[in-house]
Amino acid sequence: MQTPMLDVYTKLTDGCSMSYESIGAGETEFTLGGAINGALVLTFTGAALRDFLALATEALDRNTKSTVDASSASEPPTK
């Protein structure tokens, strides 16, 4: 197992510029942000991108479920 070469902490918010480019040999490069305010570039192999997509989907599902559960808990019971 290889580890990343650098630790980076980034927060992406609504409206953040995001793009991707296929760079050949089964690799995809994602650019998050832009040249003016800086950018984060991530390059994935096909297998790593599938693993990341599965993990991101799980996180999104959990986050959505937590939001729905919290919303339901704050609503008054119906009669």
Order of alpha helices (4+ residues) and beta strands (2+ residues): beta-beta-beta-alpha
